[in-house]
């Protein structure tokens, strides 16, 4: 599994702290997601995507071919 959180955050020239403030998700969680590539819970993912003005699939691509 992987995510494109770092890529989308940098495209919008946001720091982890700014994304945390806009999304209500802790900076530690954002750091962990970027470092590990994990897929977050739906609630956290939606908050991050709304703050980044992206769709869930743009930030957290899911391979449905499994």
Helices and strands as residue ranges (DSSP letters): H 5-11, H 16-23, H 27-36, H 42-52, H 56-59
